[in-house]
């Protein structure tokens, strides 16, 4: 125990970050340091993934089978739902799976039936559309991409968010996740993610 504490004190003395933040960075754990972050003029656009980089759900365009295949292919906690570029909402994996679980095998195999996520309008006839509006988050934080980057980081730190969507006049322009912010805050560590990579790719 004395050796462990001595190692910690030495690590804290030679690094302003301390041994625990360094270890977290090496393992790439999804933990956000509570320290006050100041940007150097960067904005939300510099940390977000743009719309063309995101995996999204097209409202009233995907069949239940295609939606189930999307969940199999990607392990994300949720997906932005758009119509064109207009943001409909954010659907969580868990709630999508709940709705899919209520469908028959016939519904899942019929490509003519489409998934409708819109709460306020249902333009598809009942025979053609399946209501997935219950899978949308009740509230999702939206910002403009030109807000200061430190505001984005501060919101993730204080509100314990998983994601923030960036919109302009109702249109989705991008999204930042907690993982993006963790990567930003640990980018100054020389060997960030080194141990995580080793565990994912054993010799």
GROMACS elastic network, one bead per residue, 0.5 to 0.9 nm:
[ bonds ]
;  ai    aj funct       b0    kb
    1     4     6  0.50606   500
    1     5     6  0.62417   500
    1     6     6  0.85002   500
    2     5     6  0.52576   500
    2     6     6  0.60219   500
    2     7     6  0.85346   500
    3     6     6  0.50867   500
    3     7     6  0.60925   500
    3     8     6  0.86287   500
    4     7     6  0.51677   500
    4     8     6  0.63092   500
    4     9     6  0.88053   500
    5     8     6  0.50076   500
    5     9     6  0.62207   500
    5    10     6  0.86189   500
    6     9     6  0.51562   500
    6    10     6  0.61759   500
    6    11     6  0.85277   500
    7    10     6  0.51765   500
    7    11     6  0.60748   500
    7    12     6  0.85597   500
    7    19     6  0.85853   500
    8    11     6  0.50473   500
    8    12     6  0.60555   500
    8    13     6  0.84902   500
    8    18     6  0.75851   500
    8    19     6  0.61527   500
    8    20     6  0.84618   500
    9    12     6  0.50646   500
    9    13     6  0.60634   500
    9    14     6  0.87843   500
    9    18     6  0.84638   500
    9    19     6  0.86217   500
   10    13     6  0.50240   500
   10    14     6  0.63524   500
   10    15     6  0.85790   500
   10    18     6  0.89844   500
   10    19     6  0.88984   500
   11    14     6  0.54397   500
   11    15     6  0.60212   500
   11    16     6  0.87178   500
   11    17     6  0.86986   500
   11    18     6  0.58072   500
   11    19     6  0.54987   500
   12    15     6  0.53514   500
   12    16     6  0.63981   500
   12    17     6  0.69608   500
   12    19     6  0.62410   500
   13    16     6  0.72037   500
   13    18     6  0.76970   500
   14    17     6  0.89532   500
   14    18     6  0.81238   500
   15    18     6  0.56060   500
   15    19     6  0.78868   500
   17    20     6  0.78907   500
   17    21     6  0.60612   500
   17    22     6  0.68528   500
   18    21     6  0.59843   500
   18    22     6  0.65720   500
   18    23     6  0.89179   500
   19    22     6  0.51903   500
   19    23     6  0.61290   500
   19    24     6  0.86685   500
   20    23     6  0.50819   500
   20    24     6  0.61607   500
   20    25     6  0.85893   500
   21    24     6  0.50172   500
   21    25     6  0.61166   500
   21    26     6  0.86061   500
   21    33     6  0.75833   500
   21   186     6  0.85929   500
   22    25     6  0.50565   500
   22    26     6  0.61715   500
   22    27     6  0.86671   500
   22   186     6  0.84344   500
   22   189     6  0.72999   500
   22   192     6  0.81295   500
   23    26     6  0.50391   500
   23    27     6  0.62437   500
   23    28     6  0.83268   500
   23    29     6  0.88931   500
   23   192     6  0.89665   500
   24    27     6  0.51792   500
   24    28     6  0.57383   500
   24    29     6  0.54401   500
   24    30     6  0.82720   500
   24    31     6  0.74688   500
   24   192     6  0.86836   500
   24   193     6  0.87139   500
   25    29     6  0.66295   500
   25    30     6  0.89527   500
   25    31     6  0.88154   500
   25   182     6  0.85232   500
   25   183     6  0.85765   500
   25   186     6  0.59669   500
   25   187     6  0.86616   500
   25   189     6  0.72008   500
   25   191     6  0.79157   500
   25   192     6  0.51018   500
   25   193     6  0.61061   500
   25   194     6  0.85113   500
   25   195     6  0.89513   500
   26    29     6  0.80832   500
   26   189     6  0.82708   500
   26   191     6  0.62602   500
   26   194     6  0.54139   500
   26   195     6  0.54320   500
   26   196     6  0.67315   500
   27   192     6  0.74837   500
   27   193     6  0.53942   500
   27   194     6  0.68899   500
   27   195     6  0.51599   500
   27   197     6  0.82707   500
   28    31     6  0.82810   500
   28   182     6  0.80961   500
   28   183     6  0.81440   500
   28   186     6  0.85787   500
   28   192     6  0.67652   500
   28   194     6  0.81657   500
   28   195     6  0.79075   500
   28   196     6  0.60939   500
   29    32     6  0.88950   500
   29   179     6  0.89883   500
   29   182     6  0.82961   500
   29   193     6  0.86533   500
   29   196     6  0.85181   500
   30   178     6  0.72493   500
   30   179     6  0.62799   500
   30   182     6  0.63750   500
   30   183     6  0.89550   500
   31   178     6  0.85623   500
   31   179     6  0.87261   500
   31   182     6  0.67049   500
   32    35     6  0.87313   500
   32   156     6  0.81063   500
   32   157     6  0.63279   500
   32   160     6  0.88984   500
   32   178     6  0.81698   500
   32   181     6  0.77211   500
   32   182     6  0.59297   500
   32   185     6  0.77837   500
   33    36     6  0.86220   500
   33   157     6  0.75895   500
   33   182     6  0.83509   500
   33   185     6  0.78207   500
   34    37     6  0.86326   500
   34   154     6  0.88392   500
   34   157     6  0.64679   500
   34   158     6  0.83650   500
   35   157     6  0.89930   500
   36   150     6  0.85710   500
   36   154     6  0.77611   500
   37   150     6  0.59434   500
   37   151     6  0.89175   500
   37   153     6  0.72015   500
   37   154     6  0.74325   500
   37   185     6  0.83178   500
   38    41     6  0.89110   500
   38   149     6  0.80594   500
   38   150     6  0.54922   500
   38   151     6  0.89200   500
   39    42     6  0.58356   500
   39    43     6  0.80863   500
   39   148     6  0.74745   500
   39   149     6  0.60547   500
   39   150     6  0.54819   500
   40    43     6  0.89944   500
   40   149     6  0.86796   500
   40   150     6  0.89961   500
   41   148     6  0.71281   500
   41   149     6  0.77501   500
   42    45     6  0.78415   500
   42    46     6  0.61923   500
   42    47     6  0.84779   500
   42   146     6  0.86736   500
   42   147     6  0.87458   500
   42   148     6  0.63258   500
   42   149     6  0.55460   500
   42   150     6  0.82000   500
   43    46     6  0.55662   500
   43    47     6  0.74236   500
   43   145     6  0.66873   500
   43   146     6  0.53150   500
   43   147     6  0.54412   500
   43   150     6  0.78162   500
   43   151     6  0.87343   500
   43   152     6  0.83667   500
   44    47     6  0.55157   500
   44    48     6  0.60928   500
   44   143     6  0.84258   500
   44   144     6  0.75899   500
   44   146     6  0.57835   500
   44   147     6  0.56484   500
   44   148     6  0.61136   500
   44   150     6  0.83827   500
   44   151     6  0.83370   500
   44   152     6  0.64673   500
   44   166     6  0.81567   500
   44   176     6  0.82351   500
   45    48     6  0.53809   500
   45    49     6  0.78416   500
   45    50     6  0.79222   500
   45   144     6  0.85902   500
   45   146     6  0.63050   500
   45   147     6  0.81791   500
   45   149     6  0.80584   500
   45   166     6  0.85202   500
   45   174     6  0.79045   500
   46    49     6  0.84039   500
   46   145     6  0.84193   500
   46   149     6  0.75921   500
   47   149     6  0.74493   500
   47   152     6  0.88924   500
   47   175     6  0.87204   500
   47   176     6  0.66249   500
   47   180     6  0.68297   500
   47   181     6  0.74218   500
   47   184     6  0.75710   500
   48   145     6  0.80089   500
   48   164     6  0.87834   500
   48   165     6  0.86717   500
   48   166     6  0.80726   500
   48   174     6  0.59533   500
   48   175     6  0.51739   500
   48   177     6  0.77932   500
   48   180     6  0.74325   500
   49    52     6  0.80933   500
   49    53     6  0.59528   500
   49    54     6  0.67375   500
   49   173     6  0.85914   500
   49   174     6  0.53294   500
   49   175     6  0.54082   500
   49   176     6  0.61401   500
   49   177     6  0.87981   500
   49   180     6  0.86814   500
   50    53     6  0.54168   500
   50    54     6  0.67223   500
   50   166     6  0.89186   500
   50   172     6  0.87993   500
   50   173     6  0.59087   500
   50   175     6  0.66837   500
   50   176     6  0.89157   500
   51    54     6  0.53136   500
   51    55     6  0.83477   500
   51    56     6  0.84821   500
   51    85     6  0.84592   500
   51   172     6  0.67401   500
   51   173     6  0.52450   500
   51   175     6  0.74917   500
   52    55     6  0.82092   500
   52   173     6  0.86905   500
   52   174     6  0.82211   500
   53   174     6  0.82512   500
   54    79     6  0.85552   500
   54    80     6  0.83215   500
   54   174     6  0.75294   500
   54   175     6  0.77449   500
   55    74     6  0.86375   500
   55    79     6  0.67363   500
   55    80     6  0.76414   500
   56    79     6  0.55100   500
   56    80     6  0.51551   500
   56    81     6  0.58438   500
   56    82     6  0.70545   500
   57    61     6  0.82575   500
   57    62     6  0.74250   500
   57    67     6  0.80071   500
   57    70     6  0.88595   500
   57    79     6  0.65238   500
   57    80     6  0.62771   500
   57    82     6  0.62882   500
   57    83     6  0.85500   500
   57    91     6  0.86388   500
   58    61     6  0.54343   500
   58    62     6  0.63984   500
   58    80     6  0.87413   500
   58    81     6  0.59246   500
   58    82     6  0.52541   500
   58    83     6  0.57386   500
   58    84     6  0.74385   500
   58   115     6  0.88139   500
   59    62     6  0.69755   500
   59    81     6  0.61693   500
   59    82     6  0.57546   500
   59    83     6  0.53156   500
   59    84     6  0.84805   500
   59    88     6  0.76396   500
   59   114     6  0.83445   500
   59   115     6  0.66687   500
   59   116     6  0.57589   500
   59   117     6  0.60025   500
   59   118     6  0.74685   500
   60    63     6  0.81500   500
   60    83     6  0.78713   500
   60   113     6  0.88876   500
   60   114     6  0.53139   500
   60   115     6  0.51617   500
   60   117     6  0.72959   500
   60   118     6  0.85974   500
   60   123     6  0.89518   500
   60   124     6  0.78256   500
   60   129     6  0.73858   500
   60   130     6  0.88461   500
   61    83     6  0.86685   500
   61   114     6  0.58827   500
   61   115     6  0.68663   500
   61   116     6  0.81449   500
   62    65     6  0.80676   500
   62    66     6  0.59615   500
   62    67     6  0.63329   500
   62   111     6  0.82025   500
   62   113     6  0.82355   500
   62   114     6  0.53802   500
   62   115     6  0.57961   500
   62   116     6  0.85774   500
   63    66     6  0.51707   500
   63    67     6  0.62330   500
   63    68     6  0.86872   500
   63   107     6  0.88817   500
   63   108     6  0.75297   500
   63   109     6  0.84393   500
   63   110     6  0.73780   500
   63   111     6  0.52980   500
   63   112     6  0.70163   500
   63   113     6  0.57129   500
   63   115     6  0.58043   500
   63   129     6  0.89255   500
   63   130     6  0.88408   500
   64    68     6  0.61415   500
   64    69     6  0.85996   500
   64   100     6  0.71637   500
   64   103     6  0.86614   500
   64   107     6  0.71460   500
   64   108     6  0.51695   500
   64   109     6  0.76558   500
   64   110     6  0.79307   500
   64   111     6  0.75691   500
   64   113     6  0.74086   500
   64   114     6  0.66737   500
   64   115     6  0.62629   500
   64   130     6  0.81959   500
   65    68     6  0.51045   500
   65    69     6  0.62394   500
   65    70     6  0.86707   500
   65   107     6  0.82035   500
   65   109     6  0.60249   500
   65   110     6  0.76754   500
   65   111     6  0.72335   500
   66    69     6  0.50141   500
   66    70     6  0.62210   500
   66    71     6  0.88559   500
   66   108     6  0.85332   500
   66   111     6  0.82160   500
   67    70     6  0.50121   500
   67    71     6  0.65197   500
   67    72     6  0.88040   500
   67    96     6  0.86175   500
   67   100     6  0.87503   500
   67   115     6  0.81809   500
   68    71     6  0.52387   500
   68    72     6  0.64170   500
   68    73     6  0.88113   500
   68    96     6  0.87063   500
   68    97     6  0.79773   500
   68   100     6  0.75241   500
   68   108     6  0.83454   500
   69    72     6  0.50083   500
   69    73     6  0.61737   500
   69    74     6  0.86962   500
   70    73     6  0.51455   500
   70    74     6  0.61655   500
   70    75     6  0.89258   500
   71    74     6  0.53894   500
   71    75     6  0.65038   500
   71    76     6  0.79283   500
   71    93     6  0.72537   500
   71    96     6  0.88345   500
   71    97     6  0.84242   500
   72    75     6  0.70819   500
   75    78     6  0.85120   500
   75    93     6  0.84088   500
   76    79     6  0.72842   500
   76    92     6  0.87001   500
   76    93     6  0.72619   500
   77    91     6  0.87807   500
   77    92     6  0.59200   500
   77    93     6  0.52916   500
   77    94     6  0.76490   500
   77   162     6  0.87348   500
   78    90     6  0.67854   500
   78    91     6  0.54398   500
   78    94     6  0.80709   500
   78    96     6  0.87528   500
   79    89     6  0.86751   500
   79    90     6  0.57008   500
   79    91     6  0.54129   500
   79    92     6  0.64477   500
   79    93     6  0.75549   500
   80    87     6  0.74217   500
   80    88     6  0.77453   500
   80    89     6  0.60216   500
   80    91     6  0.63144   500
   80    92     6  0.88023   500
   80   165     6  0.82771   500
   80   172     6  0.85458   500
   80   175     6  0.86789   500
   81    86     6  0.85918   500
   81    87     6  0.62148   500
   81    88     6  0.53384   500
   81    89     6  0.52674   500
   81    90     6  0.56426   500
   81    91     6  0.66964   500
   81   117     6  0.75891   500
   81   136     6  0.86181   500
   82    85     6  0.57531   500
   82    86     6  0.53544   500
   82    88     6  0.51175   500
   82    89     6  0.71443   500
   82    90     6  0.88062   500
   82   171     6  0.83762   500
   82   172     6  0.75864   500
   83    86     6  0.51761   500
   83    87     6  0.66150   500
   83    88     6  0.67215   500
   84    87     6  0.83237   500
   84   171     6  0.86442   500
   85   170     6  0.84983   500
   85   171     6  0.52856   500
   85   172     6  0.58189   500
   85   173     6  0.80003   500
   86   167     6  0.88375   500
   86   169     6  0.86411   500
   86   170     6  0.57902   500
   86   172     6  0.60346   500
   87    90     6  0.83740   500
   87   167     6  0.77929   500
   87   170     6  0.60528   500
   87   171     6  0.53951   500
   87   172     6  0.53544   500
   88   117     6  0.73609   500
   88   118     6  0.64368   500
   88   119     6  0.86955   500
   88   136     6  0.87779   500
   88   170     6  0.87485   500
   89   117     6  0.80740   500
   89   118     6  0.82297   500
   89   136     6  0.60724   500
   89   137     6  0.70636   500
   89   138     6  0.87426   500
   89   139     6  0.86847   500
   89   140     6  0.76079   500
   90   135     6  0.81804   500
   90   136     6  0.53684   500
   90   137     6  0.57300   500
   90   138     6  0.87688   500
   90   139     6  0.86900   500
   90   140     6  0.70630   500
   90   165     6  0.88166   500
   91    94     6  0.86947   500
   91    95     6  0.72607   500
   91    96     6  0.69032   500
   91   117     6  0.83946   500
   91   132     6  0.88261   500
   91   133     6  0.84067   500
   91   134     6  0.85627   500
   91   135     6  0.51896   500
   91   137     6  0.60017   500
   92    95     6  0.55019   500
   92    96     6  0.62302   500
   92    97     6  0.86582   500
   92   135     6  0.61257   500
   92   136     6  0.65485   500
   92   137     6  0.69014   500
   93    96     6  0.51859   500
   93    97     6  0.61464   500
   93    98     6  0.86644   500
   93   135     6  0.80576   500
   94    97     6  0.52263   500
   94    98     6  0.63392   500
   94    99     6  0.89843   500
   94   135     6  0.79569   500
   95    99     6  0.64334   500
   95   100     6  0.86420   500
   95   132     6  0.87594   500
   95   134     6  0.72038   500
   95   136     6  0.76872   500
   96    99     6  0.52824   500
   96   100     6  0.61868   500
   96   101     6  0.85453   500
   96   132     6  0.71604   500
   96   134     6  0.82246   500
   96   135     6  0.52956   500
   96   136     6  0.84685   500
   97   101     6  0.59723   500
   97   102     6  0.88357   500
   97   135     6  0.86166   500
   98   101     6  0.50962   500
   98   102     6  0.68023   500
   98   135     6  0.81349   500
   99   102     6  0.53943   500
   99   103     6  0.70298   500
   99   131     6  0.85098   500
   99   132     6  0.66473   500
   99   134     6  0.79478   500
   99   135     6  0.74280   500
  100   103     6  0.54026   500
  100   104     6  0.85287   500
  100   108     6  0.80664   500
  100   132     6  0.87534   500
  101   104     6  0.80606   500
  103   106     6  0.79791   500
  103   107     6  0.59542   500
  103   108     6  0.68108   500
  104   107     6  0.51845   500
  104   108     6  0.64778   500
  104   109     6  0.88080   500
  105   108     6  0.50704   500
  105   109     6  0.62283   500
  105   110     6  0.87354   500
  106   109     6  0.52214   500
  106   110     6  0.62269   500
  107   110     6  0.53994   500
  107   111     6  0.83494   500
  107   113     6  0.73695   500
  107   130     6  0.89052   500
  108   111     6  0.77324   500
  108   113     6  0.86275   500
  109   112     6  0.89693   500
  110   113     6  0.59458   500
  110   114     6  0.88681   500
  111   114     6  0.72511   500
  112   128     6  0.64880   500
  112   129     6  0.86480   500
  113   127     6  0.72321   500
  113   129     6  0.53606   500
  113   130     6  0.68472   500
  114   124     6  0.83288   500
  114   128     6  0.61468   500
  114   130     6  0.60829   500
  114   131     6  0.87961   500
  115   128     6  0.87414   500
  115   129     6  0.57920   500
  115   131     6  0.62542   500
  115   132     6  0.61533   500
  115   133     6  0.89511   500
  116   119     6  0.85440   500
  116   122     6  0.73350   500
  116   123     6  0.88074   500
  116   124     6  0.78114   500
  116   129     6  0.60257   500
  116   130     6  0.57509   500
  116   131     6  0.50632   500
  116   132     6  0.55187   500
  116   133     6  0.67083   500
  117   122     6  0.87435   500
  117   130     6  0.85550   500
  117   131     6  0.62971   500
  117   134     6  0.77248   500
  117   135     6  0.76516   500
  117   136     6  0.72945   500
  118   121     6  0.58498   500
  118   122     6  0.67180   500
  118   131     6  0.81708   500
  118   132     6  0.78976   500
  118   133     6  0.57109   500
  118   136     6  0.88658   500
  119   122     6  0.75079   500
  119   131     6  0.87773   500
  119   132     6  0.88134   500
  119   133     6  0.55127   500
  119   134     6  0.82535   500
  119   136     6  0.88406   500
  121   124     6  0.89899   500
  122   125     6  0.77197   500
  122   126     6  0.88126   500
  122   129     6  0.83229   500
  122   131     6  0.84963   500
  123   129     6  0.85776   500
  124   127     6  0.80537   500
  124   128     6  0.60763   500
  124   129     6  0.53348   500
  124   130     6  0.86456   500
  125   128     6  0.53572   500
  125   129     6  0.60611   500
  126   129     6  0.53790   500
  126   130     6  0.71487   500
  126   131     6  0.88324   500
  127   130     6  0.80880   500
  131   134     6  0.76541   500
  132   135     6  0.57030   500
  132   136     6  0.77774   500
  133   136     6  0.57063   500
  134   137     6  0.81108   500
  136   139     6  0.85669   500
  137   140     6  0.64697   500
  140   163     6  0.83243   500
  140   164     6  0.72324   500
  140   165     6  0.74790   500
  141   161     6  0.88060   500
  141   163     6  0.79112   500
  141   164     6  0.54724   500
  141   165     6  0.63243   500
  141   166     6  0.84909   500
  142   164     6  0.59727   500
  142   166     6  0.54146   500
  142   167     6  0.63867   500
  143   146     6  0.84293   500
  143   147     6  0.72638   500
  143   152     6  0.85502   500
  143   164     6  0.72847   500
  143   165     6  0.64295   500
  143   167     6  0.61596   500
  143   168     6  0.83154   500
  144   147     6  0.59308   500
  144   165     6  0.84788   500
  144   166     6  0.52344   500
  144   167     6  0.55038   500
  144   168     6  0.61752   500
  144   173     6  0.85155   500
  145   148     6  0.84395   500
  145   149     6  0.89627   500
  145   165     6  0.89623   500
  145   166     6  0.55943   500
  145   167     6  0.71349   500
  145   168     6  0.80152   500
  145   173     6  0.75939   500
  145   174     6  0.77602   500
  146   149     6  0.83495   500
  147   150     6  0.85409   500
  147   151     6  0.70201   500
  147   152     6  0.75720   500
  148   151     6  0.54518   500
  148   152     6  0.69259   500
  149   152     6  0.51375   500
  149   153     6  0.63652   500
  149   154     6  0.85953   500
  150   153     6  0.50373   500
  150   154     6  0.59549   500
  150   155     6  0.85636   500
  151   154     6  0.50327   500
  151   155     6  0.62049   500
  151   156     6  0.87646   500
  152   155     6  0.53008   500
  152   156     6  0.65260   500
  152   157     6  0.88174   500
  152   164     6  0.81965   500
  152   176     6  0.87617   500
  152   181     6  0.86371   500
  153   156     6  0.52475   500
  153   157     6  0.62473   500
  153   158     6  0.86988   500
  153   181     6  0.65394   500
  153   185     6  0.88902   500
  154   157     6  0.50396   500
  154   158     6  0.60031   500
  154   159     6  0.82255   500
  155   158     6  0.52506   500
  155   159     6  0.55656   500
  155   160     6  0.75504   500
  155   161     6  0.74096   500
  156   159     6  0.55417   500
  156   160     6  0.52800   500
  156   161     6  0.50836   500
  156   162     6  0.75521   500
  156   163     6  0.79804   500
  156   164     6  0.83642   500
  156   177     6  0.86819   500
  156   178     6  0.68481   500
  156   181     6  0.77678   500
  157   160     6  0.56714   500
  157   161     6  0.76592   500
  158   161     6  0.82342   500
  160   178     6  0.84783   500
  161   164     6  0.74045   500
  161   177     6  0.80245   500
  161   178     6  0.68204   500
  162   176     6  0.85797   500
  162   177     6  0.56505   500
  162   178     6  0.51696   500
  162   179     6  0.82727   500
  163   175     6  0.69077   500
  163   176     6  0.55959   500
  163   178     6  0.60153   500
  163   179     6  0.88751   500
  164   174     6  0.87263   500
  164   175     6  0.57179   500
  164   176     6  0.53927   500
  164   177     6  0.64575   500
  164   178     6  0.86446   500
  165   172     6  0.72551   500
  165   173     6  0.79059   500
  165   174     6  0.61187   500
  165   176     6  0.66031   500
  165   177     6  0.87484   500
  166   171     6  0.84651   500
  166   172     6  0.60609   500
  166   173     6  0.55120   500
  166   174     6  0.50427   500
  166   175     6  0.56302   500
  166   176     6  0.79713   500
  167   170     6  0.58302   500
  167   171     6  0.52263   500
  167   173     6  0.51950   500
  167   174     6  0.70367   500
  167   175     6  0.87776   500
  168   171     6  0.51804   500
  168   172     6  0.66054   500
  168   173     6  0.67267   500
  169   172     6  0.85692   500
  172   175     6  0.82241   500
  176   179     6  0.81278   500
  176   180     6  0.60973   500
  176   181     6  0.75216   500
  177   180     6  0.51878   500
  177   181     6  0.66788   500
  177   182     6  0.88285   500
  178   181     6  0.51675   500
  178   182     6  0.62017   500
  178   183     6  0.85955   500
  179   182     6  0.50340   500
  179   183     6  0.61096   500
  179   184     6  0.85803   500
  180   183     6  0.51346   500
  180   184     6  0.62548   500
  180   185     6  0.88219   500
  181   185     6  0.61962   500
  181   186     6  0.85969   500
  182   185     6  0.52248   500
  182   186     6  0.61603   500
  182   187     6  0.83990   500
  183   186     6  0.53116   500
  183   187     6  0.57947   500
  183   192     6  0.84787   500
  184   187     6  0.53282   500
  184   188     6  0.83125   500
  185   188     6  0.73840   500
  185   189     6  0.89860   500
  186   189     6  0.56951   500
  186   190     6  0.89801   500
  186   192     6  0.66405   500
  187   190     6  0.76444   500
  187   191     6  0.89145   500
  187   192     6  0.67944   500
  188   191     6  0.88218   500
  188   192     6  0.80491   500
  189   192     6  0.54093   500
  191   194     6  0.54004   500
  191   195     6  0.84606   500
  192   195     6  0.81142   500
  192   196     6  0.86258   500
  193   196     6  0.50020   500
  193   197     6  0.60719   500
  193   198     6  0.86597   500
  194   197     6  0.53215   500
  194   198     6  0.64749   500
  194   199     6  0.89494   500
  195   198     6  0.50234   500
  195   199     6  0.63150   500
  195   200     6  0.87163   500
  196   199     6  0.52500   500
  196   200     6  0.63189   500
  196   201     6  0.86743   500
  197   200     6  0.51392   500
  197   201     6  0.60338   500
  197   202     6  0.84596   500
  198   201     6  0.51777   500
  198   202     6  0.57641   500
  198   203     6  0.81832   500
  199   202     6  0.57925   500
